[in-house]
Amino acid sequence: MYIQMISIHGLVRGEQIEMGRDADTGGQVRYVIELAKALSRFDEVEQVDLFTRRVRDKRVSDDYAQEIEPLGPKARLVRLPCGGGRYVRKERLWPALDEFVDAMISFTRREGRIPAVVHGHYADAGYVAKEVASAFDVPFVFTGHSLGKPKLEYLLSEGWSHEEADHELAIDHRIAMEQACLSVADLVITSTRHERDNQYREYHKPEDLRFEVIPPGTDLERFFPYYEYEMPHFEAGEEFKQARVRMLHDLGRFHFVQEKPLILSLCRPDRRKNIGALIEAYGQSKELQALANLAILAGIRTDIETMEDNERQVLTDILLAMDRYDLYGKLAIPKTHSSETDVPELYRIAAERRGVFVNSAFIELFGLTAIESSATGLPFVATKNGGPQDIVENCDSGLLVDVTDRDQLTGAILELLTDEKKWAKKSTNGVNRVRQHYSWQAHCEKYLECVEELGRKPAQAAPLSGAGGFARRLERLEGMLITDIDHTLLGDEQSLEELIELLDRHRDRFGFGVASGRNVDLAMDVLRDNGIDEVDVVVASVGSEIYYGPECLPDKGWASHVRAKWRPERVRQALDVLPFLFLQTEDHAQREFKISYNLDENVDPAEALPRIHDALENANAAYNLVFSHGTFVDILAPRASKGKAIRYLSNKWNIPIERIATAGDSGNDRDMLMGRTAGIVVANHSEELDSLPTSKAHRIYYSGSAYAAGIVEGLKHYRLLPEGAEPGNGSPVDSEEEAAVAAT
């Protein structure tokens, strides 16, 4: 079994994970790394590849620029280009995800092995996994980790406006991508029942969508019990001994009386972690201060002034609270720590002193730190909202409280500090039951069982019935132009003749196709009317159909692929009642995988489109919406679009995606222009394409010429044809490796 997993954002490497360095490098990174390593140890798993973004930035380690990093004998970390090399926060990566999709498909093709499953972690990787799984017709598994709707609700409660949240965090796009993932996923994995029942509650889900609660494991080799040090034959690794000395020294810099029990808290400097509640509880309780020291490790910092606004404010508030309650000599706030070795030692130091771990977050989706502390024998106090409910039920190793009630939080901490029998029971339970309920062995056994139950083997592209020699021609092609027809290919007769002559001279190795909103018959009619008879491929009906050659042979494999999860009756029921939509009545308008409407010209699209999306989501309809020319609303099967069809063609006929030029002028061409195709936008394009990204990381060329002349100019820019080369207009793309470099 070959498993592909994707986790795009943050700084991802196999060892010395920089947990807490920033908001994007947190528990998810640890989760996916440990899961990949654990899965690779099973005999039935041939290979696990974890895909992430390649970062080339002098501000971070060179480790993140390494294309392939071994994680074990059968596991690799594969880094692919996505939005250039600079390290940026995840919200800025959305426009570049199609580049990642194409790079991953190309990598998979070069490897010559089709995955049994593609598993995306978080919304960004979920989108990529959805597209890659669709391209190879294999199951798509989604793990959200955290979701946009609950986050938006929290931000609104904190005084943000919806517009501010969307501008800063692209929250609407994130929610839309999460909804799209849920509409087509074969399996959704959550860590807790609370996550399944509450986090996903506000999303529309197909009736047959399968959820599985599979708690993640814990690295028990790192989080061994505190009392192991007292065993006569136990020998800890040097890295743990060094970490122990380092942490004792760091705590000693702050604490006047080191022998006291330790109240420990570990989290990112984020307002949702509610660190202030713990400091307030400690600061206002003379009894707690007399009994124990407090240590808060809130991420990793060098200079607070250079940090993100949220992190800077939280850390500033910690320092102000320390001064307000005069906690000098009692509160430790070290600047840095290693998640690999320092964190396990901190738990063990606290356990040896009969201390307590506290997670005072308003809500905790899972509660990894509570499990880690329990594994070492350190009891915890945690929020009653979220994952800790499952941990207490499974392990009985801590107490749950309402963290907004200071007396309740203070009382629970005091209870564990002063009741020796209760402390000992919770400590013993944690050590024993974490090993029973939260091992990677158990997680992977359930995971592999679920993947096998999906019961779908990778489907090979269906052969062309009756294609004969034409299929052999497609297999010989080294590149191809696929262009929109109206206002792109057509519009100027002289430049059209020039383009056709250019393509004819290279026809033996370079193909020609069109992508149109028309059905295949109308598309061929208009081409013949303009003297074009030789077409290799017709992507018709806005990408929902593919045909080959002069006989327009249908690609039955594409039709079978697109049919999955398409419920046209739900679309019609949801949209036919909207007063501003009118079903197109032309004979060619409605197709098997496309339902087309006209938008009332008196209605603002900015108001109408969200209502259309809401109606479709309320109907649990999986779909792909394409809006173009200010009036056309095409609802496609979820696997259909011009861009998806082109990726399918690239994969099926082994034509490198970097050597496929795409040309268009309107919104329904947008997705085929994105990614690693050689995108060409003609000068007479509509405003819908003005917002396409134009950085070096994106292969999109805005031509200075209109119609077919713009296509010729674009082909010369990309040097896809030998005689199209012109100095200064870009570099040739002669191999996938060169293309990958060019894309960065």
N, C-alpha and C positions, 0 to 999 in steps of 0.2 A: 504494500500500500504506500503510495506517494502522497504526502499531505503538504499542502501549501497554506501558510498562515501569513497574515499581513498586519503590521502595526507601523504606521507611517511616521507619526509625529514624535517629537522628543529626541533625546540622544540615546541611541540603542546600541549596546555592545554586550558581549557575552560575559565579561568579567568587570569588576570594579564599576558597577552601575552607579551613575552620579545621581542617586535618588535625592530628590528635594532641591536639585540645582535650580530648577524653575518649575512652573506649573505644568509643563508638558512632559517632564521626566519624573514620573511618579510610580505608583504601584503597578500600573498597566505594563510598564517596561519589564519589571521583575516578573510579572505573571507570564508574559509571552515567552520570555527567555527560559524560565524554568519549565514551562509546558513543552516547549520544543525539545529541550534536553530529555525530559522524562518520556515523551512519546517515542523518541528515537531508541530507547532501550528495549522496546517490545519487538519480539521476533517478527510479528506480522507487518511491522512498519519497515519499509525499504529505505525511505528517505523522508526527512522533514526539512523543508526550506521555510525560513522566516524572512519575509521581505520587508524592508524598511527603506527610508530615504537616505541617499548618499549625501553627506555634508562635507563640503570643502571650505573651511572657514578657519582662519588663523586664530580666532577666538576660542576654538574648541580643539580637542585632541585630534591628531591625524588618524586615530583609530576609526573615526566615523567616515573617513574617505575611502577606506578599504572596501573593495567591491565584494569580496567573498571572505567571510570570517568563519572558520570551523567552530562549531559548538560541541562537537563530539564525532564519533565514527560515522554516524548516519544523520547528522544535523548540521545545517549551515545557516548563517546569517547572510542574506543577499541584499546588497544595497544598490538601489536603482536611482537614476536621475529623476528629479521632480522639482521644478521651479527654480533651477539654478543651484549653486553650491552653498549660498549663504544660509546660515542657521537662522530660521525665522519661526515665529509662533504659528501654531497649527491653523489659525483662522486665515492666514495669508496663503495657505497652500491649496485652497479649494480650486482656484482657476487652473492649477497645474496638474490636477489628478488624472486627466486623460493622458497626459504624457507618461505618468506612472503606469497606467493601464497598458498602453502600447509597449512600454519597455518590458513589462512583466510577460505579456504575450510573446514578445520576441524572444525573451530569455527562455521561456518554456519550450518554444519551438526549437531553439538551438539545442536544448538539453535532450530533446527527442522523447520526452516522457510526459504523458497526460496525467494530471493529478486525479486522485480519487475524490478529493474534496478541496474547496477553497474557502478558507475561514478568515473573515475580516473582523478586526478588533477596533471598536469605536466607529463613529459615523464615517470618517474619511476613508478608512480602510474598508469599511463596509461597502461603500460605493465602488471602490476598486475591485473588491472580491466579487461583488455582484456582476460587474462587467466581465471579469476574467472567467468566472464560472459560466457565464452565458456564452462566451466565445468558445469554450471547450465542451459545453453541454454537460457539465458535471454539477453535483450538489453544491449549494451555497449555504454556508453556516455563518451566523452573525452573533457577535457578542458586543453589546453596546457599551459596557463598563459604566458610563454615565450618559445621561440623555438630555437633549435640549429642552424639552418641555418643562421638566422639573426645574432645570436651571433658570429658565426664563421666569418661572413663577417665583423663584427665590429672588432673582434680580429685581423684579417688580416690587416685591415686599421690602427690598432694601432702598427703594426710592428711584431706581432706574426707570427711564421711559422705555417703551418698546422700541422706539426709533433708535435710542442710544444703544440698547443691547444689540440691535441688528447691525448698526454701524460699526461698533467695536468688535463684536464677536460673530458676525454673520449668522446670527441665531436662527433666522427664518430659513436660510439655506440648509443649515445643519438639521433642523427639524424635518424639512422636506426630504433630505437624503435618508434620514432615519426611517421616515414613513415609507419611502421607496424600497428600502431594504426589507422592511417587515412585509411588504406586499408580495415579495417574490422569494423570500428566504425559505429554504427547506427545513431549517432547524435554527432555533434561537437558544443560546446557552446563557443562563444566568447563574450567579453565585449563590443567591439566596431566594427564598420564597418571597420575601419582602420586595426584592427587586422585580421579580416576575409579576407580583400582584399589584404593586403600587407604582413603580417607575414607568411601566409600560401601559398603565391603565388608560391614559388619555390618548393613546394612539389607536388608530383603526387597524384591526388585525383580521386576516382571512380566517374563516371558521376552522379550516384544517391546519392552521399554522401550529407547528409543534414546538413547545417549550420544554427544556430540560434544565432542572436545577442540579448543577454539578459543582460543589464547592471546590475551589482551588486547593492545591496542596501546600505544604510548608517544607522548606529545606531543613530536614531534621538533623543533617550533619552539621549545620551551622548553629541551629537553635537547640543545642543539647541542654539538658537540665543543669541548673546551677550547682547541684551537689556532686556532679561528676568530678569536679576538682578535688573533692575530698576522698575519692576512691583511690586506693593504694596503687593500682596498676594503670590508672587513666593518664594518658599523655596528650595534652592539647597541642595543636599545631602552633608553630612559632608565631604565625600571623595573629592568632587569638591572644597569645601571651603579650605580644607587643601592643595589641589593641587595648588590652586590659590595663596595662601600665599607662598608656596614652589617655584613656578615659578617666582613670583615677586621678591623674595629674590635672586634667582639664576641670574636673569637678572640684578638686582641691583648690584651684585658683579662685573659686567663688564661695565655697562653703567654709565657715569658720569651724564647725564641728562636723567632721566627716563621718563619724561613727553612727550618726543618726540614721534611722530608716529613710528611704528615698522615695518620694513621690515623683514618678517619671512620666513625661509626656513627649511623644514624637509625632510630628506632623509637618505639613507644608505651612508656610506663613500665609494663610488664606482666612478671610473673615468667617467663612462657613465652618472652619475648624473650631471657632468659639474659644480660642485660647484664653481670652480675657476672663471668661467665667471661672476657669480654674484658678487664675491668679487672684481674682476677687475673693473666691472661696477661701483660698489659703491666706490672703492678706487680711481678711476680716475675722479669721479664727486664730486666736492666740493659742488655743489648744493644739491645732495642727502645726503651727510654727514651733511650738515647744517639743512636739513629738518627732517631727520629720523635716528634712530638707526637701526643696522642690527643684527639679531640673527640667527645663523645657528646651528641646532641640527642634527648633522651627526652621527646617531646611538648612541650606548651606549659603553663607553670605561672605562677601569680602568688604563691600562698601554699601551700606544701606541706601545711600543717596542715589546710587546707580541702578537700583532695582525697580521692577514694575510698580506702578502706583499702589495696587492692592497689597503687594508684599511689603513695600516700604511703610505703608500706613500701619499694617499689623505689627511689624517689628518695632516701629516707633511707639505704638501703644503699649507694647510689652515693657519697653524701657521706662515709659512714663508711669506705668502701674508699679514697676519695681521701686521707683522713687516715691510714688504716692504712699505706698504701704511700708516704706523703709525696709525693704527685703534684702538689703545688702548683707552678705554673709549667709543668706538662707536660700536665695534663688540663683541657680546656675543657668546661664544662657550661652553655651559654647557656640562659636561661629561656624564650626565645620565638624563633620563626622563621616565615616565610611559606612555605607549601608551593608557592605560585605562582612566586615569584622567588628566595627565599633558598636553597631546597634545590638547584635547578639550579646556582646559583653556588657552593655549598659543594662539590658534586661537581667542578666545574671548577677551583676553587682547589686541591683535593686532587690533581687530575690534573696541574696545572701543577707541583706540588711533587713529582711522582713518588710519590704516596702510594697508599693502599689503602683500599677500602671493605670493612667487615666486617659481616656479618649472622650473629650468634652464636646466633640462636634455636634452640631444641631441634628444632623442625620449622617449615618455612615452606611454607604451602599453595601459594603461587605464587612470590613473590620479586620483587615489583615494583621495590623499591629496587635490587636487583642489576641489573635491566634498565636502569633510569634511569642508574645510575652507568656501566654499560657504554656506553650511548649517548653519554655525554660523553667517553669515553676513559679512565675510571677503572676499573682491574681490581678484582675483588672476591675475598674469601674468605667462604664461606658454608657453612651446614650441609649435610650430604649427605642429609638427610632431607627429602623433599618436592620442591617445584617447582624449586629450583636445579639439580636433575639435568637437567631438560629444557633449562634455560638454558645450562648448560655444553655439553650435546650440540649445541645449535643454534648457539651463539655462540663457544664456547671462549674466554670472556673472563674466567675466574676459576678458583679452586681450591675443591674441596669437601673438607670435613674432618669428623671426629667432634668436635663442639664440646664434648663432655664430656671430651675428652682435651686437657689444657692444652698438653702438649708439641707435639701435632699442630697445634693452633691457632696457637701461637707460631711454629712452624716454617714454616707456610704464609705467615704475614704477613712473616716475615723473608725468605723465598724471593722474594717479589715486590718487597720493598724493596731487595734486594741484587743481584738478577739483572736487569741492565738489558735484556738481550735478551728475556728472558721477559716483563718488564713491557711492553716495546714491542709484542711480539706480541699479548699479551692486550688491550692498549689498542686496537690497530688492529683486531683481530677484533671487539671490542665495537662500535666505531663503525660498521663495515661491516655486520656480521651482525644487529645489532638492527634496522637499517633493512630488512633482508631478511625477518626472521622475526616481528618484533613491531611491525608498523605497523597502525594502525586501518583503513587501506584493505584490507589482507588479511583482517583480522578480519571486517569488515563484508561483504566479498564472500562469505566462507564462511557467515556468519550468514544473509544473505539467501537464499543457495542452500538452506540447511536449512529456512528458513521456507517457501519456495516448494515444497519437496519434501514438506512435510506434506500438501499437496494437498487442503486443505479450505477451501472458501469459506464465509463467514458464512452460516449457515442462518437464513432468516426463519421466524418462527413459523407453523406450519401453520394454515390456515383451518379453521374449525369446519364440518365436514360437516353440512349441513342446519340450521345455526344460525339462518339467516334474520334476522328482526328482533331476536332475542335478542342476537346479536353486536353489533348497532347499539346496543342498550341498554348493554352493557358499555362500549362506546366513549364513551358520554356521561357515564359516572359520574365524579364528582369526588373520591369517597372511598369507603371500604368498611370494614365491620366483619367480621373473620374470627375466630370464637371456637371454642374447644374445646366439646364438647357436655356430657359427664358432669361434674357437680360445678362447672361454670362457667356454661354457658347454662342447664342444668337443675338443679333442686334446690329452687326456691321458686316456686310458681305465680304468686303476686301480682306479684313483681318481674319475672317473665318476661313477664307481660301488659303491664306498664309499658314494658319494653324493646321489645317488638314494636310497640306503639302508637307509640312514639317513632320507630322505624325506618320504619314505614308513612308517617308524616307527611313524611318526607324521602326517600321511595323514588325519586323522579324523578332525584335526583342522588347519592344515597348508597346503596351496595349492601350486601348482607348475605350472608355465607357462613359455613360451618363447616369446621373442621379436626379430623379425628377419627382415632383408631386403627382404627375400624370400617371395613369395606368400604362401598361406596356404598349398597348395598341396605339393610343394617342401619342405616346412618346415617339414611337417608330414612325408614325405618320408625319409628325412635324419634322423629324430628322430627314426623312426622304424628300419632303417638300423643299428642303434646303440643300439637297444634293448629297446627303450623307447616307451611305448605304452600309459601310463597313463599321460595325460596332461590336466590340467583344463582350461587353457587359452592359445590361440595363438594370439599374437599381430603381425600381418603380414604386409608385404609391408611397412616397416619403420614406422609403427604406423598408417597407414591409414585404416587398417581393424582389426576387433576383432572377434575371433571365440571361441566357448566353447566346451569342452568335446571331447570324442572319435569320435563323429559324426560331429565335426567341424561346429556347428550351428552358423550362422552369427548373430552378434549383429546389428539388423536393426536400433535400436535407435542410435548407433554410426554412422552408415552410413548416416542416416538422418541429424545428427548433423554436420558431416564433410562436407556434400554437400554444406552447406551455403557459399556463396560468392566464390565458386570455379568455375573458368572460364578456363578450360584446353586449349581451342582454343587460348586464348590470350598468354598463356605460350608457346605453340608451335610456334605461329607466331613470338614471340619475340626472341626465342632461336634457332630455326632451322636455322636461317641465320648466326649464329656465327660460324666462320670457325674452331674454336678449340673445338667445342662440336659435339659429334656423338651420335645420338639416339641409345640406346641399342636395339638390334634386336631380342634377345631371346624371346621366346613365353611368358615367365612369367614376363618379365621386365616391361611392361606397364600395369598399372592398372587404375581403374576408378578415383582414387584420388592420383595417383602417376605417374609422367612422369620422366623417368630415362635416363641420358646421361652418356657417358664416356668423360673424359677430355683428350685432346691430351697430351701424355706423354712428349712432348717437350715444353709444355707451363707451365710457372710458375703459380701455383694456386694463389699466392699473387697478380698477375696481372689479372688473368682470373676472379676470383670471383667478384671483384668490377664491372667488365664489365657485368657480368651476372645479378647482382643486378640492375644495371642501366637500362639494357634492360627490365627487368621485371617491374620496376617502371615506365619507360616511356610508357609501355603498359597498365598501370593501372591494373596490375594483382596482386591480393591478393595471397600470397603464403608463404610457409615455405621451406627454402632451407637447405638440409643436405648434407655436403661434407664429404666423408670418404675414407680411404685407399689410399689417394693421387690421386684418379682417378674417383671415383663414385660421380656423381652429381644427387641427387634426388630432384625433385621439387614436394612438397606435397601440398595438400589443406591447407589453412591457419590454420585450426583447427586440423590438423593431425600432430602427431609426436609420438614417443614412450612415451615420458614423459607425453604428454597430454592424451594419451590412458590410462596410468596407473592411472592418477588422476581421470579419468572418471570411471575406474573400482573401485577405492577406494570409490568414492562417490556413485556409483550405488549399490554396494554390501555391503556397510557399513563396509569396512575393513579399520581400521585406517592406514593412509598413513605412519605413523612411523613404522608399523609392516609389511610393504611391502619391502622386500630386492630386490634390483636391481643389476645385475652384468653385466659388459661389458668390452670390450677391445679396442673399436675404437670410432671414432668421431661420428658415427651415434647412439652411445649409450649415448652421452654426456647429453642430456636433461633429460633422465630418471635417471641419476645418481645425478642430482642436486636437491635441495630442501630438503624435510624432509624424503624422503625415506632412507632406510638403504643402501647407495650406496657402492658397492664393485667393485674395479678396480683390475683385476687379474694382476699378475706380468708380464705376457707377453703382456701387452697392447702396443698400438702404441703411437707414440709421440703426437698424437692429444689429448691425455688425460693427458699429463704431466702438463698442466696449470690449472687443476681443483683446486679450493680452498681447503686448508687442515686445516684451523683454526678450533678451537673447535666449532665454530658456524655452521660449515658445516658437515653434516653426510656423509662423504666420507672416506672410508677405502681403503688404498693401500695395497693389500695383498702381502705377501712375497712369495706366491706360485702361480704357473701358472695353467691355465685351471681350471678344476673342483675342484682341491685341493685348489685353491684360493677362490672359492665360499664357500667351507666348512670352511676354515679359517675365512672368513668374517662372516658367520653365527654364528660361535663361538664368534667372537669379539662382535657382537651385542647382543648375548644371546637371539636370537629369538626362539631357541628351547631349552628345558630344559637341555638336556644332552650336549648342546653346550657351557654351561657356564664354563668359566675359569677365575680364579682370575686375576685381573689386565687388562683384555681385554675389559673393558667398563662395563657399568651398564645395567641391564635389562630394557627393555622398556615395562612396564606392563600396562600402561594407557596413554591416550593422554596427560593428565596433566603432567605425568612424562616425556613424550617425549618432551613436550614443554620446560620443564626445561633443559633437556639434550641438546636441540638444542641451548640453550644460553650459 
